[in-house]
Amino acid sequence: MMTQDVCIPLRGARELLKFCHLYLDIRPLWICPIRNFRTGPKIFSLGADEDKVHINVGIYGEYQPGVTSRPGFNSRDYNRALEKLVHKLGGHKALYAHSYYSREEFAQSYDMVRYNLLREKYHAVGRFVDVYDKVCVLGGEPQGGSE
């Protein structure tokens, strides 16, 4: 089972959809174009200002039997491959789904400097779980519990 939402600049749509079809084989896919009107700093939202049109792809469902019968199939590896492709294409994953990033990869994908400044400004440090610890899966379970 995979439950992922990714958003990438439109220019990468063909590569992502081909990956989803050939590698994941989960269908149907949710496909929704998004127009980026925001400019300036972003933490967890759409990417660079010059990328005005994005595509959101929702990948929700069971892997097809042809995928799960592949030698060495492991859903974690498939999620990691998706994360790497989304990063390469300049996109982001929605953070309500499990993420498998290392802390370094996560920091490359999201503006953690700005995030940490906001955590300090609004006194969240020590009161709320860090977003990485909340959404990233290490050993099978999110580190932040159910908060």
C-alpha positions in Angstrom: 0.0 0.0 0.0 1.2 3.5 -0.8 -0.2 6.8 0.2 1.8 9.7 -1.1 1.1 13.1 -2.5 3.8 14.9 -4.4 3.9 18.3 -6.1 6.4 19.0 -8.8 7.0 21.7 -11.5 5.0 20.8 -14.6 8.2 20.4 -16.6 8.8 17.1 -14.7 5.3 15.6 -15.1 6.2 13.2 -17.9 9.1 11.7 -16.0 7.1 11.4 -12.8 4.1 9.8 -14.5 6.3 7.4 -16.4 7.9 6.4 -13.1 4.5 5.9 -11.5 3.3 3.8 -14.4 6.3 1.6 -14.9 7.8 1.3 -11.4 4.9 1.7 -9.0 1.9 0.6 -11.1 -0.6 2.1 -8.7 -3.8 3.3 -10.2 -5.8 5.4 -10.6 -3.6 8.5 -9.9 -4.9 11.8 -8.7 -3.6 14.5 -11.0 -4.3 18.1 -10.3 -2.6 21.2 -11.9 -1.7 24.0 -9.5 -0.9 27.6 -10.3 1.8 29.1 -8.1 0.9 32.7 -7.3 3.1 33.0 -4.2 6.5 34.6 -4.4 9.2 34.9 -1.8 10.3 32.5 0.9 8.6 29.1 1.3 9.2 26.3 3.8 6.9 23.5 2.8 5.1 24.8 -0.2 5.7 25.1 -3.9 9.2 25.4 -5.2 11.0 28.2 -7.0 9.2 31.4 -8.0 10.0 30.8 -11.7 8.0 27.5 -11.7 4.5 28.9 -12.0 2.6 25.7 -12.9 2.9 22.6 -10.8 1.3 19.2 -10.9 0.1 17.4 -7.8 0.1 13.7 -8.1 -1.7 11.6 -5.5 -0.6 8.0 -5.4 -3.0 6.1 -3.2 -3.6 2.4 -3.3 -2.3 -1.1 -3.5 0.6 -2.1 -5.6 -0.4 -4.4 -8.5 0.5 -8.1 -8.1 3.2 -7.7 -10.8 5.0 -5.2 -8.6 4.8 -7.1 -5.3 6.1 -10.3 -7.0 9.3 -8.6 -8.2 12.4 -10.1 -6.6 13.4 -8.2 -3.5 10.2 -6.1 -3.4 10.2 -3.7 -0.4 7.7 -0.8 -0.3 10.2 1.3 1.7 12.6 1.1 -1.3 9.8 2.2 -3.6 8.9 5.1 -1.4 12.6 6.1 -1.3 12.9 5.9 -5.1 9.8 8.2 -5.3 11.4 10.7 -2.9 14.6 10.8 -4.8 12.8 11.4 -8.1 10.6 14.2 -6.6 13.7 15.9 -5.2 15.5 15.6 -8.6 12.5 17.2 -10.3 12.4 20.1 -7.9 9.3 19.1 -6.0 8.1 18.2 -2.5 6.1 15.5 -0.8 3.1 16.3 1.3 4.1 15.8 4.9 1.0 14.0 6.1 2.3 10.7 4.6 5.3 8.7 5.8 8.6 10.0 4.7 11.8 8.1 4.5 14.4 10.9 4.2 17.6 11.1 6.1 17.8 14.3 8.2 20.2 15.7 5.6 17.9 14.9 2.6 15.0 16.4 4.5 16.9 19.6 5.1 17.8 19.8 1.3 14.1 19.5 0.4 12.6 21.9 2.9 13.9 25.2 4.3 14.8 24.0 7.8 16.8 27.2 8.6 13.6 29.3 8.2 11.5 26.6 9.9 13.8 26.5 13.0 13.8 30.3 13.2 9.9 30.2 13.3 10.0 27.5 15.9 12.1 29.6 18.1 10.1 32.8 17.5 6.8 31.1 18.4 8.3 29.1 21.4 7.6 25.7 19.8 11.0 24.3 20.7 10.6 21.9 23.6 6.8 22.1 23.3 6.1 20.5 19.9 7.8 17.7 18.1 10.1 18.8 15.3 8.5 18.2 11.8 11.3 15.8 10.8 10.8 13.6 13.9 7.1 13.7 13.4 6.9 12.6 9.7 10.0 10.6 8.9 9.9 6.9 9.4 12.9 5.1 10.9 12.5 1.4 11.5 8.9 1.5 10.5 7.2 4.1 12.8 7.2 7.9 12.8 9.5 9.2 15.5 7.1 11.8 16.8 4.2 9.5 17.9 0.6 10.5 17.1 0.9 14.2 18.1 
